[in-house]
């Protein structure tokens, strides 16, 4: 019997809307997957699933802080009668090895579905810290000095120096940093994001001189070099860059000698910037994210009177969206520097500071299904020294009972 081993770590940037949740979803067991494949046939026992006509079987290696086991799925020819077969670690060994990312679970999606899981890149400590799935095991990464310019790039992490233009890429399979084509400009206090499959670096200032710029660099994988994109005007640094979808990215606020309330949106297909509604007040280093695919939520940031915890939202489904005050998302203490991410019905905010210089690495969570959602602090990181943070999305699986 031929058994296909499925790669169990697929990278996706997927946000599931609250409306997509179902009653059966809430009772499902959630697992975090760490790119394991199995080294033997799960179904070599003739008694396992013998009542089913085997059409397909897939082995998944699942890891948790408690144990490591492989789970197999086998279905009959109609795919309506599927069984989950468990084998403990002492009978099935798992290998740290990437498989074929094109293999899918479409045949068994009535019992298994993919689920985006959120982790946080902590470069200084050399780890990817689980956020949305507390049972997941942190993924080790070779430590490196934290830089503002870093982002997830497929299953890798791309990092560029703000001052030297040099770039490096961490590869998950080898856990090593390797040289990557350098930037053409300095981007001190600029931003790095991933839009579609393209890394993009925006704005900042030059090294050695206090001159801001709006240079945009987009990496071309075919040419293996950074290409210049449309210049951002007004020029700025310490802005918030937020990817809305596969083709659009927002730049929110920033600083260029004055605190900006300017909001711009870049269409990566048309390669042009357009104006959006200005922020109600100038802000830089705001904490922003996308909620339910269409709402831009921004909290806090540095404003003329200091750092705040005030929240605003922009409904991008409207013809002419305007910022609205959203006190629901206010934080009790002022926050700046970080990100917001939605994972199903949970909203997470990871923030780094409460003032311009006061470090307070704090993870908060809000349950959007309850009548009166509130932020709850679920973790702080006093042992960490990272000064910049970004999300890293892995794909786990939900095993439906």
ABEGO torsion letter per residue (X at the ends): XBBBBBBABBBBBBBBBAAABBAAAAABBBBBBBGBBBABBAAABAABGAABBBABBBBBBBBBAABBBBBBBBBBAAGABBBBBBBBAAABBBBBBBBBAABBAAAAAAABBBBBBBBBBBAAAGBBBBAABAABBBBBBBBBBBBABBBBBEABBBBBBAAAGBBBBBBAAAGBBBBBBBBABBBBGBBBBBBEABBBBBEEBBBGBBBBBABBBBBBAAAGBBBBBBBBOBBBBGBBBBBABAABBBBBEEBAGBBBABBBBBBAAAGBBBBBBBBABBBBGBBBBBBGGABBBBBEEBBAAEBBABBBBBBAABABBBBBBBAAABBABBBBEEBBBBBEABBBBBBABABAABBBBBBBBBBAABABBBBBBABBBAABABABBBBBBBBBBBBBX
